[in-house]
Amino acid sequence: MITLITAVPGSGKTLYAIGIIDAANKAGRAVYQNIDGLKPDMFDNPSIIFDAPADWRDTPDGSLIIYDECQQPHLYPANAKRGLVEDERLTAMETHRHTGHDLIFITQAPTFVHHHIRKLTGQHVHFYRARGIQGAMRYEWSHVCDNPNDRKEQQRADSVMWKFPKQYFDYYKSATIHTHKFSMPAKLKILLYFLIPAILYLGYRFSQFSMFSPDIPDTTGITDNQPKEISTIDSIQENKDIPDSPYNWANILETIPVMGCAANRKTNRCMCFGENGVTLHMQHAQCLSVLSNPLPRSISVSPSRKSQY
């Protein structure tokens, strides 16, 4: 098969070819290549990795030949000549499968390579790397796509996000792929500029709402099995209602009008006052209940449970 790999410099096209070489090398297949800075000793079988000749026909049958920067003048550059092709290296590619050869051509754009190769290509792989991320979109066609960056052409292609295999970074010398840094798009920067303060403000408002919400304990779980406060008055011994209940209108020794209540959420304190500033002793939940429903009422309080500031 003839494969064309295209991408602008630094997009990973040579790195992708390194993976192909490694797979062929593990399979014991001879590889002929001209990748600048390739380190054959990094592969499992460096003895079957060779330099590629300008004429691919000078390699043994069944070989894999990879031409990086194939648009160079001594290799297979595009030209303006149409009609009959005189270069026998090109015409021999019409029957390259008879000898078991596979040829891979790597360049920046499809139009850089000779048009005869483009006609014979059965696989075109194109990479697009955005803003220095450690990966690229991989597009593949079963023919040469003359404009691989066109959105409509990319929709027709088989596409996948290809993450750079970092294990191959040391297999060759790359001038750009390792040095590109991620660059955030301007639109994303503007979005984050407004989004982050908005999130912080909403979080602050939510915390303020939670802080000042009434903290009224749930009393639905209180049952009659819990101990009740026993009055010291013999006359109400048989009635074991809680003396602090504001609705305990019967069997009480003394009732005192509730003149006002005050609560401090920070200290979690609540107090109700009777006449002359008398502090009424009652449960915290009862105090909050009276405060939240400020109707005129009296509360039953034993004289021994009144205190004066």
Secondary structure as UniProt FT lines:
FT   STRAND          2..6
FT   TURN            9..10
FT   HELIX           13..26
FT   TURN            27..28
FT   STRAND          31..33
FT   TURN            36..37
FT   HELIX           40..42
FT   HELIX           46..48
FT   STRAND          49..51
FT   HELIX           56..58
FT   TURN            61..62
FT   STRAND          64..68
FT   TURN            69..71
FT   TURN            73..74
FT   HELIX           88..91
FT   HELIX           92..99
FT   STRAND          102..107
FT   HELIX           110..112
FT   HELIX           115..120
FT   STRAND          123..128
FT   TURN            131..132
FT   STRAND          135..141
FT   TURN            148..149
FT   HELIX           151..156
FT   STRAND          158..163
FT   HELIX           166..171
FT   TURN            177..179
FT   HELIX           186..211
FT   TURN            220..221
FT   TURN            224..225
FT   HELIX           234..236
FT   TURN            243..244
FT   TURN            246..247
FT   STRAND          255..257
FT   STRAND          260..264
FT   TURN            265..268
FT   STRAND          269..273
FT   HELIX           275..277
FT   STRAND          279..280
FT   HELIX           284..292
FT   STRAND          298..300
FT   HELIX           303..305
FT   STRAND          306..307
//
